Amino acid sequence: MLLTGDLNVPLKNFFFQMKVTQAKNQILSGKVELEEAVEEIYELCQKFRQAKYMEEDLDRIFGERQETPVSQTTPNKQVENRVKQIEKTEEKSVKSEENRAQNKEKIIQKIKKQEIEARNLRIKTEREELEKIKLELEKEREKARQLIAKQLEEERKNRLKIAEQKRLKAEQEKQKLQKVTKRKKVVKPKKKSFWGYIFGK
Amino acid sequence: MESKLYDKAEVISFIKQGKLLSLAGDNKILNDLPQGNWIAGSIPYFMDNDQGKFNQDKIYVNELEHFGSNFSIKVYDKNNIHQVVKDSYDNGYTMIIFPPFSEVLQEYALNSPNYEGLYNNPIVGWVSGIDLNSDDTPKTYEGRSGIAHTDKAVAIHVQLPENKFAQIEIVNIFERDENSPEIEFYVNSFDVINCLIDGKETNLAEYYKQHNIDVKLPIVADYSGARINVSVKEIDQENGLVGFYAPVFENVIYKFAKPVDNYVRKFEINTIDIGEKSAFSCNCILNYLYGELEGKKINNVKGPITFGEIAYQLLNQTLVNLYIENIE
């Protein structure tokens, strides 16, 4: 979007500003394919990820991403509470301190196992959901790609037309410049100081 | 080593120690330096530690830190300047000095925006110059041979270790005048006769005259948020031609710069953020003159005053800084 001109985000990192502009021009002139340009910019952004304003620029383009880390361990208090609950219900069957300790250990293991299973299930579900989203995104991307391709083709035709007009104008401009340069060469050049160059005297 | 003006004897000592150096000074003093790991460009104007100054007896020294990694020194002419990107390292930066009005500079200025891999590593540098009141010739110097050139660019490619990277920042005090018409050009060129102004074919020299536009102000392009200046060199009303110090490009929309009320103040405000740890810095002669920087200390602005600045491509009326950063 940024490279096709559909998204206009003023960037702050100098490298990024210049690279994006180069890529836009090269895509417009047909020198580089959109995907090729995206790939190259992605790699360079990785290389210069710690450059000033780079993160800010990327956040502005993609929107702020928030990641909530999944807790790997259950807080001890929670485990303890659950142990106590289970102990209460099974209190009658526990005869000795030794049995109680053994039982406690078993229960902790049981809870941990359940938690691991639950976590795995959650991860599996999340993965499946991600896969679905990925597929949907891929479909959307394909649609967008087709749409962009269509638009680009129309733009290309228009550009060709304009380019041809510009080419003719450019030819005229070049011819005029050549004439002026020739004319300037005939006149004996005056010695010109750099002040002259600076102020055009 | 601190970047500043040094006596010739001190510079000779740095060269003999094998330091990798980028030097700037008047031709008179650069002429007979010993051979070594250095490149140089002629210029007698500087922003030194204490103030802006004209000095023909000292040399401005930037030590190019390479942290024990590789470096290479190259000389380029118009036929091989396109190799400059390929000659750089995977991770590093390139420092380059061009002679003004040379074919090699023309070639680079016109075609570098399309060099493959131009943005893989920072390319910084400057265009050499001379005392504006003299008939001297601007030169570049390649230290390994000690040879001076009037038509060749000299460069040092520096490799950086994996835990470091280089980045460029620029300071441009000019903004696009939002009331300005849009200017588009037919060809990539340093000289312009006709162009499109708000879509209408117009002779640019005539437009400058008719609208009494201040030639001290550059025309400004918007590169995805970066303001890129092109400064006016001359307006030849007789031939209806406007000459620029850098090329204008087709398919880029330019606008006249917004007039600046107080050039000096504006320059001061815009340079507040410049860090002390810049590895290299240079500033345009037009900023030096119009901003009346001689005798003034402006924030952390330091380095040679130049006839053109390189920050990937040729820029005008811009201050360029290179920083070497740690990857954390």
Interface residues (C-beta under 8 A of the other chain):
Chain A: V9 P10 L11 K12 F14 F15 F16 Q17 M18 K19 V20 T21 Q22 K24 N25 Q26 L28 S29 K31 L44 K47 F48 Q50 A51 K52 K166 K169 A170 Q172 E173 K174 K176 L177 V180 R183 K184 K191 S193 F194 W195 Y197 I198 G200
Chain B: N91 P113 N114 L118 Y119 N120 P122 G129 I130 L132 N133 S134 D135 F165 Q167 I168 E169 I170 Y186 V187 S189 D191 V192 I193 N194 E201 V215 Y223 S224 G225 A226 V232 K233 E234 I235 D236 N239 G240 L241 E250 N251 V252 I285 L286 L289 A311 Y312 Q313 Y323 E325 I327 E328
